[in-house]
Amino acid sequence: MTDHSDDLKFEQAQRRFLIELETGIRYTNQEIIHKRIPDLTSEDILTLVVKIGELRAEYLESAIQISRADGHAMADTTIADLKKRRQAYEEARDVYQALHDAIEKGYLDISALMQDAAE
């Protein structure tokens, strides 16, 4: 059995390690993402949000069109179109969530974006 001071030392060492690991992950992601998206703007993000809204609307519109169609049988092309629109919307929604997560975790440098918003 170990005494409590050993447990405390282990927990402190573990926390330091996890902080160092998270710092390394943040730095690595910042470097990689910044090389690929060096000049991200608020307009880029808002444009993405608009496009996601459009994809959502197209998907829902297709579903409503199916509900309004005469008869009980749905054509394979109608279902295929609905599936395609759902997948497009879900992919775009997931992209936004990934962007949101990257901002929240500090992987994207948004200091310039925050200055633009403050002005």
VMD Tcl script that builds the backbone (N, CA, C; Angstrom):
set m [mol new atoms 357]
animate dup $m
set s [atomselect $m all]
$s set {name element resname resid chain x y z} {
  {N N MET 1 A 0.837 -1.182 0.000}
  {CA C MET 1 A 0.000 0.000 0.000}
  {C C MET 1 A 0.884 1.247 0.000}
  {N N THR 2 A 0.516 2.223 -0.796}
  {CA C THR 2 A 1.292 3.464 -0.851}
  {C C THR 2 A 0.665 4.488 0.075}
  {N N ASP 3 A 1.506 5.419 0.530}
  {CA C ASP 3 A 0.923 6.463 1.375}
  {C C ASP 3 A 0.353 7.570 0.494}
  {N N HIS 4 A -0.398 8.461 1.091}
  {CA C HIS 4 A -1.106 9.500 0.350}
  {C C HIS 4 A -0.174 10.481 -0.348}
  {N N SER 5 A 1.012 10.708 0.198}
  {CA C SER 5 A 1.930 11.639 -0.454}
  {C C SER 5 A 2.397 11.079 -1.791}
  {N N ASP 6 A 2.568 9.764 -1.884}
  {CA C ASP 6 A 2.922 9.155 -3.168}
  {C C ASP 6 A 1.778 9.305 -4.169}
  {N N ASP 7 A 0.544 9.129 -3.696}
  {CA C ASP 7 A -0.619 9.293 -4.560}
  {C C ASP 7 A -0.702 10.731 -5.067}
  {N N LEU 8 A -0.477 11.679 -4.181}
  {CA C LEU 8 A -0.545 13.086 -4.546}
  {C C LEU 8 A 0.545 13.433 -5.560}
  {N N LYS 9 A 1.753 12.934 -5.344}
  {CA C LYS 9 A 2.855 13.186 -6.282}
  {C C LYS 9 A 2.534 12.594 -7.649}
  {N N PHE 10 A 1.968 11.392 -7.636}
  {CA C PHE 10 A 1.613 10.746 -8.896}
  {C C PHE 10 A 0.549 11.565 -9.628}
  {N N GLU 11 A -0.489 11.998 -8.923}
  {CA C GLU 11 A -1.555 12.783 -9.534}
  {C C GLU 11 A -1.030 14.108 -10.079}
  {N N GLN 12 A -0.124 14.750 -9.346}
  {CA C GLN 12 A 0.455 16.006 -9.826}
  {C C GLN 12 A 1.295 15.777 -11.079}
  {N N ALA 13 A 2.082 14.702 -11.076}
  {CA C ALA 13 A 2.904 14.378 -12.244}
  {C C ALA 13 A 2.008 14.044 -13.440}
  {N N GLN 14 A 0.948 13.337 -13.168}
  {CA C GLN 14 A 0.013 12.976 -14.226}
  {C C GLN 14 A -0.645 14.233 -14.819}
  {N N ARG 15 A -1.069 15.157 -13.973}
  {CA C ARG 15 A -1.672 16.406 -14.452}
  {C C ARG 15 A -0.679 17.213 -15.282}
  {N N ARG 16 A 0.567 17.302 -14.799}
  {CA C ARG 16 A 1.592 18.034 -15.564}
  {C C ARG 16 A 1.798 17.393 -16.938}
  {N N PHE 17 A 1.868 16.069 -16.955}
  {CA C PHE 17 A 2.038 15.362 -18.222}
  {C C PHE 17 A 0.882 15.649 -19.165}
  {N N LEU 18 A -0.347 15.580 -18.668}
  {CA C LEU 18 A -1.517 15.828 -19.508}
  {C C LEU 18 A -1.555 17.270 -20.015}
  {N N ILE 19 A -1.145 18.215 -19.193}
  {CA C ILE 19 A -1.071 19.621 -19.625}
  {C C ILE 19 A -0.026 19.775 -20.728}
  {N N GLU 20 A 1.133 19.149 -20.546}
  {CA C GLU 20 A 2.182 19.203 -21.566}
  {C C GLU 20 A 1.707 18.548 -22.860}
  {N N LEU 21 A 1.005 17.434 -22.726}
  {CA C LEU 21 A 0.478 16.735 -23.897}
  {C C LEU 21 A -0.526 17.616 -24.635}
  {N N GLU 22 A -1.448 18.220 -23.902}
  {CA C GLU 22 A -2.456 19.097 -24.519}
  {C C GLU 22 A -1.797 20.307 -25.169}
  {N N THR 23 A -0.764 20.845 -24.541}
  {CA C THR 23 A -0.030 21.971 -25.127}
  {C C THR 23 A 0.611 21.544 -26.438}
  {N N GLY 24 A 1.205 20.367 -26.459}
  {CA C GLY 24 A 1.811 19.851 -27.689}
  {C C GLY 24 A 0.785 19.615 -28.785}
  {N N ILE 25 A -0.348 19.071 -28.407}
  {CA C ILE 25 A -1.420 18.840 -29.374}
  {C C ILE 25 A -1.925 20.166 -29.926}
  {N N ARG 26 A -2.111 21.153 -29.044}
  {CA C ARG 26 A -2.593 22.465 -29.481}
  {C C ARG 26 A -1.592 23.092 -30.452}
  {N N TYR 27 A -0.313 23.077 -30.094}
  {CA C TYR 27 A 0.718 23.670 -30.938}
  {C C TYR 27 A 0.771 22.965 -32.301}
  {N N THR 28 A 0.754 21.640 -32.292}
  {CA C THR 28 A 0.804 20.871 -33.538}
  {C C THR 28 A -0.381 21.200 -34.427}
  {N N ASN 29 A -1.587 21.221 -33.841}
  {CA C ASN 29 A -2.785 21.542 -34.618}
  {C C ASN 29 A -2.740 22.968 -35.140}
  {N N GLN 30 A -2.267 23.907 -34.319}
  {CA C GLN 30 A -2.156 25.295 -34.773}
  {C C GLN 30 A -1.250 25.378 -36.000}
  {N N GLU 31 A -0.108 24.728 -35.937}
  {CA C GLU 31 A 0.847 24.768 -37.043}
  {C C GLU 31 A 0.258 24.153 -38.310}
  {N N ILE 32 A -0.322 22.975 -38.177}
  {CA C ILE 32 A -0.841 22.259 -39.344}
  {C C ILE 32 A -2.032 23.000 -39.951}
  {N N ILE 33 A -2.962 23.407 -39.120}
  {CA C ILE 33 A -4.164 24.072 -39.626}
  {C C ILE 33 A -3.817 25.433 -40.220}
  {N N HIS 34 A -2.944 26.182 -39.565}
  {CA C HIS 34 A -2.583 27.511 -40.073}
  {C C HIS 34 A -1.920 27.426 -41.455}
  {N N LYS 35 A -1.132 26.378 -41.687}
  {CA C LYS 35 A -0.513 26.208 -43.007}
  {C C LYS 35 A -1.570 25.995 -44.083}
  {N N ARG 36 A -2.644 25.304 -43.732}
  {CA C ARG 36 A -3.696 24.999 -44.701}
  {C C ARG 36 A -4.719 26.126 -44.832}
  {N N ILE 37 A -4.959 26.837 -43.720}
  {CA C ILE 37 A -5.951 27.928 -43.717}
  {C C ILE 37 A -5.290 29.146 -43.071}
  {N N PRO 38 A -4.362 29.802 -43.788}
  {CA C PRO 38 A -3.595 30.890 -43.164}
  {C C PRO 38 A -4.368 32.179 -42.941}
  {N N ASP 39 A -5.422 32.381 -43.675}
  {CA C ASP 39 A -6.099 33.678 -43.608}
  {C C ASP 39 A -7.600 33.517 -43.386}
  {N N LEU 40 A -7.973 32.742 -42.397}
  {CA C LEU 40 A -9.380 32.524 -42.068}
  {C C LEU 40 A -10.016 33.836 -41.624}
  {N N THR 41 A -11.204 34.106 -42.158}
  {CA C THR 41 A -11.908 35.334 -41.791}
  {C C THR 41 A -13.268 34.999 -41.193}
  {N N SER 42 A -13.841 35.970 -40.520}
  {CA C SER 42 A -15.201 35.818 -40.002}
  {C C SER 42 A -16.165 35.578 -41.150}
  {N N GLU 43 A -15.908 36.227 -42.271}
  {CA C GLU 43 A -16.765 36.047 -43.444}
  {C C GLU 43 A -16.725 34.603 -43.939}
  {N N ASP 44 A -15.548 33.976 -43.890}
  {CA C ASP 44 A -15.442 32.557 -44.265}
  {C C ASP 44 A -16.365 31.699 -43.402}
  {N N ILE 45 A -16.332 31.957 -42.113}
  {CA C ILE 45 A -17.132 31.162 -41.181}
  {C C ILE 45 A -18.618 31.427 -41.400}
  {N N LEU 46 A -18.986 32.680 -41.553}
  {CA C LEU 46 A -20.398 33.012 -41.783}
  {C C LEU 46 A -20.899 32.440 -43.106}
  {N N THR 47 A -20.061 32.453 -44.127}
  {CA C THR 47 A -20.431 31.867 -45.417}
  {C C THR 47 A -20.670 30.368 -45.255}
  {N N LEU 48 A -19.811 29.713 -44.484}
  {CA C LEU 48 A -19.998 28.286 -44.208}
  {C C LEU 48 A -21.322 28.046 -43.492}
  {N N VAL 49 A -21.635 28.870 -42.513}
  {CA C VAL 49 A -22.889 28.734 -41.773}
  {C C VAL 49 A -24.095 28.899 -42.704}
  {N N VAL 50 A -24.020 29.848 -43.615}
  {CA C VAL 50 A -25.107 30.058 -44.577}
  {C C VAL 50 A -25.265 28.827 -45.464}
  {N N LYS 51 A -24.162 28.304 -45.951}
  {CA C LYS 51 A -24.225 27.124 -46.816}
  {C C LYS 51 A -24.811 25.927 -46.068}
  {N N ILE 52 A -24.462 25.782 -44.811}
  {CA C ILE 52 A -25.040 24.695 -44.009}
  {C C ILE 52 A -26.544 24.895 -43.867}
  {N N GLY 53 A -26.962 26.133 -43.651}
  {CA C GLY 53 A -28.395 26.428 -43.581}
  {C C GLY 53 A -29.102 26.084 -44.884}
  {N N GLU 54 A -28.456 26.390 -45.995}
  {CA C GLU 54 A -29.045 26.065 -47.300}
  {C C GLU 54 A -29.164 24.558 -47.487}
  {N N LEU 55 A -28.125 23.822 -47.096}
  {CA C LEU 55 A -28.177 22.359 -47.197}
  {C C LEU 55 A -29.266 21.782 -46.293}
  {N N ARG 56 A -29.402 22.335 -45.099}
  {CA C ARG 56 A -30.464 21.897 -44.189}
  {C C ARG 56 A -31.828 22.135 -44.826}
  {N N ALA 57 A -32.009 23.310 -45.405}
  {CA C ALA 57 A -33.284 23.652 -46.040}
  {C C ALA 57 A -33.583 22.720 -47.220}
  {N N GLU 58 A -32.572 22.428 -48.025}
  {CA C GLU 58 A -32.775 21.514 -49.158}
  {C C GLU 58 A -33.190 20.132 -48.676}
  {N N TYR 59 A -32.547 19.651 -47.637}
  {CA C TYR 59 A -32.865 18.339 -47.073}
  {C C TYR 59 A -34.297 18.312 -46.545}
  {N N LEU 60 A -34.654 19.317 -45.762}
  {CA C LEU 60 A -36.003 19.364 -45.202}
  {C C LEU 60 A -37.049 19.567 -46.293}
  {N N GLU 61 A -36.728 20.389 -47.280}
  {CA C GLU 61 A -37.648 20.607 -48.392}
  {C C GLU 61 A -37.928 19.296 -49.120}
  {N N SER 62 A -36.885 18.495 -49.345}
  {CA C SER 62 A -37.070 17.199 -50.001}
  {C C SER 62 A -37.980 16.292 -49.177}
  {N N ALA 63 A -37.793 16.305 -47.876}
  {CA C ALA 63 A -38.629 15.479 -47.004}
  {C C ALA 63 A -40.088 15.920 -47.069}
  {N N ILE 64 A -40.322 17.210 -47.054}
  {CA C ILE 64 A -41.693 17.729 -47.119}
  {C C ILE 64 A -42.319 17.402 -48.473}
  {N N GLN 65 A -41.542 17.494 -49.547}
  {CA C GLN 65 A -42.051 17.147 -50.872}
  {C C GLN 65 A -42.501 15.689 -50.917}
  {N N ILE 66 A -41.743 14.817 -50.256}
  {CA C ILE 66 A -42.143 13.407 -50.185}
  {C C ILE 66 A -43.456 13.275 -49.420}
  {N N SER 67 A -43.579 14.005 -48.339}
  {CA C SER 67 A -44.801 13.888 -47.536}
  {C C SER 67 A -46.021 14.415 -48.289}
  {N N ARG 68 A -45.814 15.310 -49.227}
  {CA C ARG 68 A -46.921 15.894 -49.992}
  {C C ARG 68 A -47.221 15.141 -51.287}
  {N N ALA 69 A -46.361 14.191 -51.620}
  {CA C ALA 69 A -46.536 13.465 -52.881}
  {C C ALA 69 A -47.759 12.557 -52.804}
  {N N ASP 70 A -48.417 12.400 -53.937}
  {CA C ASP 70 A -49.571 11.500 -54.023}
  {C C ASP 70 A -49.103 10.054 -53.985}
  {N N GLY 71 A -49.921 9.209 -53.414}
  {CA C GLY 71 A -49.635 7.784 -53.396}
  {C C GLY 71 A -48.701 7.404 -52.261}
  {N N HIS 72 A -48.606 6.106 -52.075}
  {CA C HIS 72 A -47.788 5.585 -50.972}
  {C C HIS 72 A -46.390 5.163 -51.422}
  {N N ALA 73 A -46.241 4.884 -52.682}
  {CA C ALA 73 A -44.946 4.414 -53.179}
  {C C ALA 73 A -44.042 5.601 -53.483}
  {N N MET 74 A -42.834 5.505 -53.031}
  {CA C MET 74 A -41.854 6.551 -53.329}
  {C C MET 74 A -40.853 5.987 -54.330}
  {N N ALA 75 A -40.555 6.777 -55.305}
  {CA C ALA 75 A -39.591 6.347 -56.320}
  {C C ALA 75 A -38.210 6.215 -55.694}
  {N N ASP 76 A -37.447 5.264 -56.190}
  {CA C ASP 76 A -36.075 5.089 -55.712}
  {C C ASP 76 A -35.254 6.358 -55.872}
  {N N THR 77 A -35.511 7.089 -56.947}
  {CA C THR 77 A -34.763 8.331 -57.169}
  {C C THR 77 A -35.098 9.367 -56.101}
  {N N THR 78 A -36.346 9.375 -55.643}
  {CA C THR 78 A -36.751 10.320 -54.591}
  {C C THR 78 A -36.018 9.999 -53.293}
  {N N ILE 79 A -35.969 8.723 -52.951}
  {CA C ILE 79 A -35.274 8.304 -51.726}
  {C C ILE 79 A -33.772 8.552 -51.869}
  {N N ALA 80 A -33.230 8.254 -53.034}
  {CA C ALA 80 A -31.799 8.480 -53.268}
  {C C ALA 80 A -31.470 9.965 -53.143}
  {N N ASP 81 A -32.353 10.824 -53.668}
  {CA C ASP 81 A -32.145 12.266 -53.573}
  {C C ASP 81 A -32.204 12.721 -52.113}
  {N N LEU 82 A -33.181 12.217 -51.375}
  {CA C LEU 82 A -33.301 12.569 -49.958}
  {C C LEU 82 A -32.044 12.143 -49.193}
  {N N LYS 83 A -31.583 10.935 -49.459}
  {CA C LYS 83 A -30.378 10.429 -48.786}
  {C C LYS 83 A -29.165 11.293 -49.117}
  {N N LYS 84 A -29.030 11.658 -50.387}
  {CA C LYS 84 A -27.909 12.497 -50.820}
  {C C LYS 84 A -27.942 13.851 -50.107}
  {N N ARG 85 A -29.124 14.433 -50.007}
  {CA C ARG 85 A -29.258 15.732 -49.345}
  {C C ARG 85 A -28.990 15.623 -47.834}
  {N N ARG 86 A -29.454 14.540 -47.229}
  {CA C ARG 86 A -29.189 14.336 -45.795}
  {C C ARG 86 A -27.691 14.195 -45.552}
  {N N GLN 87 A -27.034 13.399 -46.368}
  {CA C GLN 87 A -25.591 13.203 -46.201}
  {C C GLN 87 A -24.831 14.510 -46.386}
  {N N ALA 88 A -25.215 15.293 -47.369}
  {CA C ALA 88 A -24.552 16.579 -47.598}
  {C C ALA 88 A -24.732 17.490 -46.388}
  {N N TYR 89 A -25.970 17.567 -45.891}
  {CA C TYR 89 A -26.230 18.401 -44.715}
  {C C TYR 89 A -25.443 17.902 -43.504}
  {N N GLU 90 A -25.473 16.597 -43.248}
  {CA C GLU 90 A -24.780 16.064 -42.069}
  {C C GLU 90 A -23.273 16.268 -42.158}
  {N N GLU 91 A -22.701 16.108 -43.342}
  {CA C GLU 91 A -21.264 16.351 -43.512}
  {C C GLU 91 A -20.932 17.812 -43.223}
  {N N ALA 92 A -21.731 18.717 -43.766}
  {CA C ALA 92 A -21.491 20.144 -43.547}
  {C C ALA 92 A -21.656 20.497 -42.074}
  {N N ARG 93 A -22.667 19.945 -41.429}
  {CA C ARG 93 A -22.887 20.186 -40.003}
  {C C ARG 93 A -21.693 19.678 -39.186}
  {N N ASP 94 A -21.190 18.507 -39.552}
  {CA C ASP 94 A -20.027 17.949 -38.852}
  {C C ASP 94 A -18.777 18.804 -39.070}
  {N N VAL 95 A -18.660 19.373 -40.270}
  {CA C VAL 95 A -17.531 20.271 -40.550}
  {C C VAL 95 A -17.596 21.486 -39.632}
  {N N TYR 96 A -18.789 22.058 -39.502}
  {CA C TYR 96 A -18.922 23.213 -38.613}
  {C C TYR 96 A -18.569 22.829 -37.183}
  {N N GLN 97 A -19.003 21.656 -36.743}
  {CA C GLN 97 A -18.688 21.222 -35.380}
  {C C GLN 97 A -17.183 21.054 -35.209}
  {N N ALA 98 A -16.514 20.521 -36.222}
  {CA C ALA 98 A -15.055 20.376 -36.171}
  {C C ALA 98 A -14.381 21.747 -36.110}
  {N N LEU 99 A -14.891 22.699 -36.871}
  {CA C LEU 99 A -14.358 24.063 -36.835}
  {C C LEU 99 A -14.575 24.680 -35.462}
  {N N HIS 100 A -15.767 24.521 -34.936}
  {CA C HIS 100 A -16.110 25.042 -33.609}
  {C C HIS 100 A -15.170 24.439 -32.547}
  {N N ASP 101 A -14.979 23.132 -32.616}
  {CA C ASP 101 A -14.084 22.451 -31.666}
  {C C ASP 101 A -12.652 22.962 -31.793}
  {N N ALA 102 A -12.203 23.178 -33.031}
  {CA C ALA 102 A -10.837 23.667 -33.254}
  {C C ALA 102 A -10.661 25.061 -32.668}
  {N N ILE 103 A -11.685 25.891 -32.788}
  {CA C ILE 103 A -11.618 27.230 -32.205}
  {C C ILE 103 A -11.605 27.122 -30.685}
  {N N GLU 104 A -12.506 26.309 -30.147}
  {CA C GLU 104 A -12.624 26.161 -28.702}
  {C C GLU 104 A -11.335 25.624 -28.064}
  {N N LYS 105 A -10.658 24.716 -28.765}
  {CA C LYS 105 A -9.443 24.111 -28.229}
  {C C LYS 105 A -8.193 24.949 -28.500}
  {N N GLY 106 A -8.369 26.059 -29.216}
  {CA C GLY 106 A -7.234 26.928 -29.488}
  {C C GLY 106 A -6.386 26.485 -30.663}
  {N N TYR 107 A -6.923 25.622 -31.505}
  {CA C TYR 107 A -6.172 25.146 -32.664}
  {C C TYR 107 A -6.133 26.186 -33.779}
  {N N LEU 108 A -7.097 27.102 -33.778}
  {CA C LEU 108 A -7.138 28.175 -34.764}
  {C C LEU 108 A -6.861 29.490 -34.061}
  {N N ASP 109 A -6.014 30.280 -34.654}
  {CA C ASP 109 A -5.727 31.598 -34.097}
  {C C ASP 109 A -6.833 32.538 -34.544}
  {N N ILE 110 A -7.703 32.879 -33.614}
  {CA C ILE 110 A -8.837 33.747 -33.959}
  {C C ILE 110 A -8.675 35.147 -33.391}
  {N N SER 111 A -7.476 35.489 -32.955}
  {CA C SER 111 A -7.276 36.818 -32.366}
  {C C SER 111 A -7.648 37.916 -33.348}
  {N N ALA 112 A -7.292 37.761 -34.624}
  {CA C ALA 112 A -7.644 38.775 -35.616}
  {C C ALA 112 A -9.156 38.810 -35.819}
  {N N LEU 113 A -9.792 37.664 -35.771}
  {CA C LEU 113 A -11.253 37.611 -35.926}
  {C C LEU 113 A -11.944 38.303 -34.772}
  {N N MET 114 A -11.404 38.146 -33.578}
  {CA C MET 114 A -12.001 38.766 -32.402}
  {C C MET 114 A -11.815 40.282 -32.456}
  {N N GLN 115 A -10.680 40.757 -32.981}
  {CA C GLN 115 A -10.458 42.194 -33.154}
  {C C GLN 115 A -11.435 42.765 -34.164}
  {N N ASP 116 A -11.680 42.026 -35.259}
  {CA C ASP 116 A -12.649 42.476 -36.257}
  {C C ASP 116 A -14.034 42.602 -35.647}
  {N N ALA 117 A -14.404 41.654 -34.807}
  {CA C ALA 117 A -15.728 41.664 -34.185}
  {C C ALA 117 A -15.865 42.814 -33.193}
  {N N ALA 118 A -14.759 43.185 -32.539}
  {CA C ALA 118 A -14.791 44.256 -31.557}
  {C C ALA 118 A -14.907 45.641 -32.212}
  {N N GLU 119 A -14.482 45.745 -33.453}
  {CA C GLU 119 A -14.499 47.046 -34.146}
  {C C GLU 119 A -15.844 47.393 -34.693}
}
mol reanalyze $m
mol bondsrecalc $m
mol representation Tube
mol addrep $m
